[in-house]
């Protein structure tokens, strides 16, 4: 049984829009992580808030937990901009990109080649984050 061609076209369009929105969200997190990394590297000027204080202020202003902000920074520190762009192009069989939780987990793998191989498996097999975690532990 197949879908009416009009319904199929609309659902395909919606899947693409959702994938695009998810990628935009993850790109913003990655970019923000790079900003946080920069703040960490640069010493605060006299009379300004230190990096921990800045993190708390940003957390409060954005309504994002400080631990999430630290994870943004960790991902952007481990995964290069070029590799991140490649990861954002990977799609599952249903057209969805990898999730931010997949990206965070992949960032724990320090070897870029292994990270890419794992990302390809996630996309091809539409692995859940839990399944990816299990595979990463098993393959060590």
C-alpha positions as CSV (number, residue, x, y, z in Angstrom):
1,X,0.0,0.0,0.0
2,X,1.4,3.4,-0.9
3,X,0.5,6.9,0.1
4,X,-1.4,9.3,-2.1
5,X,1.3,11.2,-4.1
6,X,0.1,14.5,-2.6
7,X,0.4,13.2,1.0
8,X,3.8,11.7,0.1
9,X,5.0,15.0,-1.3
10,X,3.8,16.9,1.8
11,X,5.3,14.5,4.3
12,X,8.6,14.5,2.3
13,X,8.7,18.2,2.5
14,X,8.0,18.2,6.2
15,X,10.7,15.6,6.9
16,X,13.2,17.9,5.1
17,X,12.0,21.0,7.0
18,X,12.4,19.1,10.4
19,X,15.8,17.8,9.4
20,X,16.9,21.4,8.4
21,X,15.6,22.8,11.7
22,X,17.4,20.1,13.7
23,X,20.7,20.9,11.9
24,X,20.2,24.6,12.5
25,X,19.7,23.9,16.2
26,X,22.8,21.7,16.4
27,X,24.9,24.2,14.4
28,X,23.9,27.0,16.9
29,X,24.9,24.7,19.8
30,X,28.2,24.0,18.1
31,X,28.9,27.7,17.4
32,X,28.0,28.6,20.9
33,X,30.4,25.9,22.1
34,X,33.2,27.6,20.1
35,X,32.4,30.9,21.8
36,X,32.6,29.2,25.2
37,X,35.9,27.6,24.2
38,X,37.2,31.1,23.3
39,X,36.1,32.5,26.7
40,X,37.9,29.6,28.4
41,X,41.1,30.3,26.5
42,X,41.1,34.1,27.1
43,X,41.8,35.3,30.6
44,X,39.2,37.8,31.9
45,X,40.1,41.4,32.1
46,X,40.4,43.0,35.5
47,X,36.9,43.9,36.9
48,X,35.1,41.4,34.7
49,X,33.5,38.1,35.5
50,X,35.7,35.0,35.3
51,X,34.8,32.1,33.0
52,X,32.9,30.2,35.7
53,X,30.9,33.4,36.5
54,X,30.3,34.0,32.8
55,X,29.1,30.5,32.4
56,X,26.6,31.0,35.2
57,X,25.4,34.3,33.8
58,X,25.0,32.8,30.3
59,X,23.2,29.8,31.7
60,X,20.7,32.0,33.5
61,X,20.2,34.3,30.6
62,X,19.7,31.5,28.1
63,X,17.8,29.2,30.4
64,X,20.3,26.5,29.7
65,X,21.9,24.4,32.4
66,X,25.7,25.1,32.8
67,X,26.4,21.4,32.2
68,X,24.8,21.7,28.8
69,X,26.9,24.7,27.9
70,X,30.0,22.7,29.0
71,X,29.0,19.9,26.7
72,X,28.6,22.4,23.8
73,X,32.1,23.5,24.4
74,X,33.4,19.9,24.7
75,X,31.8,18.9,21.3
76,X,33.3,22.0,19.5
77,X,36.7,21.3,21.1
78,X,36.8,17.6,20.0
79,X,35.1,17.8,16.6
80,X,36.5,20.2,14.0
81,X,34.2,22.5,12.1
82,X,34.8,20.5,9.0
83,X,34.0,17.2,10.6
84,X,30.9,18.7,12.2
85,X,29.7,19.9,8.8
86,X,30.1,16.4,7.5
87,X,28.2,14.9,10.5
88,X,25.4,17.3,9.8
89,X,25.0,15.9,6.3
90,X,24.6,12.3,7.5
91,X,21.0,11.0,7.3
92,X,19.1,8.0,8.5
93,X,17.1,5.9,6.1
94,X,14.0,8.0,7.1
95,X,15.9,11.3,6.3
96,X,16.6,12.5,9.8
97,X,20.0,13.8,10.8
98,X,22.0,12.5,13.8
99,X,20.8,14.0,17.0
100,X,22.7,16.3,19.3
101,X,22.9,13.5,21.8
102,X,24.5,11.3,19.2
103,X,27.0,14.1,18.5
104,X,27.8,14.5,22.2
105,X,28.4,10.7,22.5
106,X,30.5,10.7,19.3
107,X,32.6,13.5,20.7
108,X,33.7,11.2,23.5
109,X,35.6,9.2,20.9
110,X,39.0,10.9,20.4
111,X,39.9,9.1,17.2
112,X,38.3,11.0,14.2
113,X,38.4,8.0,11.9
114,X,36.5,5.8,14.4
115,X,34.1,8.7,15.1
116,X,33.3,8.9,11.4
117,X,32.9,5.1,11.1
118,X,30.5,5.1,14.1
119,X,28.5,8.0,12.6
120,X,28.1,6.1,9.3
121,X,26.7,3.1,11.3
122,X,24.4,5.4,13.3
123,X,23.0,6.9,10.1
124,X,22.8,3.6,8.1
125,X,21.2,1.6,10.9
126,X,19.3,4.5,12.5
127,X,20.9,3.6,15.9
128,X,19.5,5.1,19.1
129,X,21.9,6.9,21.4
130,X,21.7,3.9,23.8
131,X,22.6,1.5,21.0
132,X,25.5,3.7,19.9
133,X,26.7,3.9,23.5
134,X,26.6,0.1,23.8
135,X,28.5,-0.3,20.5
136,X,31.1,2.1,21.6
137,X,31.7,0.2,24.9
138,X,31.6,-3.1,23.1
139,X,34.2,-2.1,20.5
140,X,36.8,-0.9,22.9
